[in-house]
């Protein structure tokens, strides 16, 4: 006579303990993929508006020469932010997206502490530069003292954003970014209403907004800047952070050199005009790229991790994870190429028409076409860069940035000497095209020569 099957008692879910319950609970709270993309784009638009606000407000509310001086000091602040993003933020996006539960939370806490420590050191360095930099000369850094005090807030907030994006929760990043943007807008509005707009005041509004955003992140996540271990962070992530940081330094050098290398060939007014054209034509596309990266890189990283664990198929070569990554890269590249071409076709005549109605910026018409081509190139480059980041081939990214930077800066200097402002813009576009070719070639190299097993995490 057969015995009835044993009855396994069911226990209430609220009694479950341990990391399994945490992972299941967290997975249940993830937004569907399309909604994550939409919210990620919205979040990037908000934070880009906050970061670009200083440039926009300076160009709109200050005279062109004073705005150009302000943007030099602001550029050094962005240099620090970019290095920290490579040292901590991009590593979180690539590495923490492969983790879950306690290890992911520990990585974020260690990253926040590392960012806070780096910010303090960078603030001291900028303060010393401000003290010793000569007041006279072609490079005026009088506003640098208004950047240094707010670096801790800027870097902690940015690291918090990347922690949320690595966890596939752009809606939480959107909240802290909205706090920043809203606070900054109210502060600038108060300056304008009291007729007190100045470069130091705009920097203070920027910093107050970042402080509010960082405070919102720390309060919502219940973290403290000193709650993690910077030493553990650098020990565990050095295989990525070292190359990401080198890449960021090359990229930031390229960004800053655009102003410093041609300071004797272009006037402060022309330089501010170049920055204005880049802000209006290049910045929106870069915001879209950053937002899509925040969604694509974590998925690419998980696919690359699956391929690394399973290995290639002995019969068919690359496994299903590698095939999925290649399919994602190819599909995105084709779609973004069409989008880039359509964007150039629409933006160029529209921008020329708008500039023709603004006497203050009428001289920027010749810059529209070369600068509009650059974001189209970067859109096509996006999926290849995301795949390389997901595969954790950070050294290849550094090689690509070196080729792009050397070509674009050479084109910048030669173009500015031969054809002034328009020549400088076309020189930068040449560098972008060379960078795209290099990125595609390095992607195929990474596909054909897979890396070994990833370093063991703590």
N, C-alpha and C positions, 0 to 999 in steps of 0.2 A: 504494500500500500504506500503510495507516494506521500511524502510529507509536504505540507503547505510551505511556500517560500517564506523565508524569514522576513519579518517586518523591520525595516530600518527606521528608527525613530527620527523625526524631523524636529530640529530645534529652531527657535525663532532667530531670524537673521541678526537681531540686535545683540545676540549673545556672542556672535563671532568675534574673534580677536585675531590680531596679527596682520602681517603685510598682505595676505591674500584678500582679506576683506577690504583693505585700503585700496588695492589695485582695482578690485571689482567695483567698488563704490566710485572711484575716480573715473573709470571707463564709462560708467553709466551716465556721468555728467558731461561727457564730451558732446560738443555740438556736431551735427551732421557736417560732412565735408563741404558741400556748397555754402552752407551758412558760415563755416569757419573762414572760407575764402572771402565772402562778402564783408564779414566783420573785420577780418584782417586788413582788407583794403580801407575800410572806414577808419580803423585804428591808425593805420599809417598816414592817412590824410590828416588826421587830428594832430599827431605828433610832428608831422612835417610842417604843418601850419605853425605850430609853436616854435619850431626851430628856425623856420624861414621868416618868422615874424620880425626878428631883429633886422634882417636885411630889407624886408619890405617897408617896415616902419622908418628905418633910417633913410631909405631912398625917397620915401614919400614926405617925411616930416623934416628932414635936414637938407641942407644944400649938398650938391653932389660931391664937393671936395671934402666936407666934413664927414659925409657918409663913407667915402673911400678910406679915410683915416680910421674910422671906427671898425670897418670890416677887416682891416689888417689884424687888430687885436682879437676880434671875434674869430678869425681864422685859426689863431693859436689855440683858442678854447676848443674849437672843433678838432684840432690836431690831437689834443689830449683825449677828447671823447672818442675819436676814431681808434686811437691806440687801445684804450680800455675796451672798446667794443670787440676788437680782435683778441685781446688778452683774456677777456671773460665772456662777453656776450655771444660771440660767434661760436666759441667753444661750447657754451651751454646749449646753443641751438643744435649743434652737431652731436655732442656727446650725451647730454641729459635727455635728449629725445629718444635715445635707445634704452633709457632706464625707466624705472617706475618705483613708486613707493618710497621707502626710506632712503635709498641711495640717491634718487633724484632730488629729494628734499635736502639732503646733505650737500649735494653738489651746488644747489642754488644758494644755500646759506654760506658755504665757503666762497662762492663767487661774489656774493654781496660784500663779504668782509674783505676779500682781495681788492675789489673795486674801491671800497672806502679808503683802504690804506694807500692805494695808488693815487687816489684823488688828493689826499693830504700832501703826499710828496710832490705831486705836480703843482699844487697850489703854492707851495713854498718856492719851487723853482721859478714859477712865473712871477712871483713877488720879487724875487732877487733880480730877475731879468728887467723888470720895471724899474728897480732902483738904479741899476748900473747902466741901462741903455741911454745913450746920449739923446738929449731932447732935440738937437738939431740933426738934420740929415734927411735922406730920402725915405727912410722907413720910420714912421712915427708910431710909437707904441704907447702913447700917453694913456690909452684906455685900458691897458692890460691889468691895472690894479682893480678894475671893476669885474674882471673875469675870474680871477683867482679865488675869491671867497666862496663862489657858488659851485666850484668844481665837485665837491663831495655830493651835493644834492643832484647835480647833473648825472654823475656816474652811477650813484646808487639807483636813481630812477631808471636809467637806461638798462642796468643789469636786471632790475625787477621785470622790465618789459620782456627781455629775452628769456627770463625764467618762465614767464607765463606762455610765451610763444613756443618754447621747447616742450611745455606740458600740453600744447595744443588747446590753449584757452585764451584766444585773442580777445574775448569779451572782457576778461579781467584786465588785460593790458589797456583796452579801450577806456575803462573806468579811470585808471590813474593818469592816462594821457589827457582825458577830458578835464580832469582836475587841474593839470598843468596849464592847458590851453585857456581854460576859463579864467583862472587866476591871473595869468599874464595879460589877457585881453582887458580884464577889469582894471588892472594896474595901469596899462597904457592909456585906457580911456580916462582915468583920473588925471594923468599927466596932461593929456590933450585938453581936458575940460578946464584945467587950471592954468593953461598956457605955460607949462613947465617942461615941455619936451626937450630933452638933451640926450647926448650919447650916453653919459653915465646913467641917466634915468632909464633909458631903454635897456641897458644891461641889467640894472636893478630889477626891472619888471621881468626880464627873462629869468633871472636867478630866483626871484620870489615864486614864479610859476613852477620852476623845477623843484624848489623846496617843498611846495605844496604837493606836487606829484609824488616825490620821494616819501613824504610823510604818509600819504595815502597808501602807498605800497607797503611800508613797514607796519602800518596799523592793520591793514587787511590780512597780511601774511603772518603777523605776530612774530616778525623777525627783528633782530637788532643788528646794526652794522658790525658789532664786535662779537656776534654770536657764533661765527664760523671760524675756520682756520685758513688764513691765506697760505701758510706753509703747506698744508695738506693739498690745497687747491693747485698750487704750482707743481707739487710733486706728482700729482695724479694726472695732470693735464698737459705736462710740458711737451709731450709728443705732438700736440696740436697747437698749444698757445704760442710756442716759440716761433713756428712758421707763420701762424696767423698774424702774430705781432710784427714779424719782419715784413709780411705782405702789407699790413696796414701802414707801417712806417713808409714803405715805398709809395703806397697810394696817397697818404697824407702829404708826403714830400711833393708829389706831383701837384696836388691841389694847392698847396701853399706857394709852390714855385711859380705857378701861373701869375701870381701877383708880384713876387719878389724878383723874378728873373727879368721882367720887362719894366721894372719900376723906372728905369732911366730911358726907356724907349716910348712908354705910354704915360700920359699925364694921369694924375689922380682922377680927373673927370672921366678919361677914357677907361681907366681901370674899373671905376664904379659902373660904367656903362656895360663893360664886359660881364661883370658880376650880375648886373641887372638882367641882361639877356639870358645868362645861364640860369638865374633864379626863375625867370618866367617860362623858359622853353625847356630847360634840362631838368630842373628840380621836380616838376610833376611826374615825369617818367621815372626818375630815380625813386620817387616815393612808391610808385606802383611796383617797381622792381623789388624794392625792399620788402613790401608787403607780400608779394608772391613768393619771394625767397623764404619768408617766415613760415609759409605753408608747405612749400616744395622740399626744402632742405630736410626737415624732420622725416618726411616720407622717404626721401632718397637715402637718408642715413639708415632707416630701418631696413630698407631693401638691401642695401650694401651689407648690413650686419647679417641678415638672413643668408645672403650669398656666401659671406665669409664663414659662417657656421656650417652650412651644408656642403659648400664646395661645388665645383663644376661637375656636370654630369659626365661620366666616362664615355657615354655613347654620343652625346650631342654637344659637348663643350659646355658653354655657359648654362647655368641653372635657371630655373624660372624667375628667381629674384633678379638676377642680372638682366634677363630678358625684359622683365617689367620695368627696370630702371632705364634701359635703352629705349623702350617704347615710350615711356614718359618724356624722356629727353627729346626724342624725335618729334613727337606730337606737339609739344610745347614750342619747339623751335620753329616749326612750320606755321603754327598759329600766330606766334609773336612776330614772325617776319611779315605776315600779311598786315597785322595790326600796326607795325612800325611804318610800313610803306603808306598805309592809309593816313596815319598821323601826320607824316611829312606833307602829304598832298593837301591836307586840310589846314594844318597849322601855318604853313609858310604864307599863303595869301592872306589869311586872317590876321596874323601878327603884323605883316607889312601894312595892312589897312589901319590897324589900331595905332601903330607907331606914327603913321602919317597924321593922325589926329592929335598927337601929343607933342607939342614943340620941344618939351624938355628932353624927350628921348628920340627925336626925329633922326638923329645921326646914327642910330643903331640899326637902321634898315638893312645894311649889307651883312649884318651878323646873323640874320634870321635863318637863312638856308644852311650854312655850315653848322650852326648850333642845333638846329632842328634835326639834322642827320645823325648827330651823336646819340641821342636817346633811342633812335630807331636801331642803331647798331647795338646798343646795350641791351635792348629788349631781345634781340636774337641771341645775344651772348648769355642771357640769364639761365636757360636750362642747362647749358654745358657747365657753367660755374656752379650751379646747384648740385649737379651730379658729382663733380669733383669734390665739393665740400662734403657731400653725403658719403663718398668713398673714403673720406678723411685723408685725401692726398694733398695735404696743405703745401707741401714743397712745390708741387706743380703750379699751384696758384701763385706762389711767389715768383716763379719763373715767368708766368704770364704777365704779372704786374711789372716786372723789370722790362720786358720787351715793350709793353704799352707805354710806360713812363719815359723810357729813353727816346722812343720815337716821337711821342707827343710833345715833349719839352724841346726837342730839337726842332720840330716843326713850328712850335710856338715862337722860339727866338728868331729863326730864319724868316718866318712869315711876318713877324712884327717889324723886322728890319727892312724887308722888301716891300711890304704893302700895309704897314701900320696895323690898325685894329682888325680890319677884315682879314688880313694875312695871318694874324695870330690865331683867329678863330678857325681858319682852314687848316692851319698847322695842327691844332688840337684834334680836328676831325680825322686827319691822316693817322694820328696815333691811335684813335679809337678803332679805325679799320684794321690796322696791324694787330691790335690787341684781340680783335675778334678772330682773326685767322689763327693766332697763337693759341687761343682758348680752345678752338675746335680741334686743332692738332693735338693738344695735350689731353683732351678728353679721349680721343681715339687711342692715344698712348696708354692711358689708364685702363681703358677697356681691354686692350690687347695684353697688357702686363699687369695683372692684378697684384695688389699688395698682399703681404703675408697676414697672418692673424693679427687682430687688433690687440694692443697692450691690455693686460688684465686690469680691470678696475678695482678700486678699493672697496 
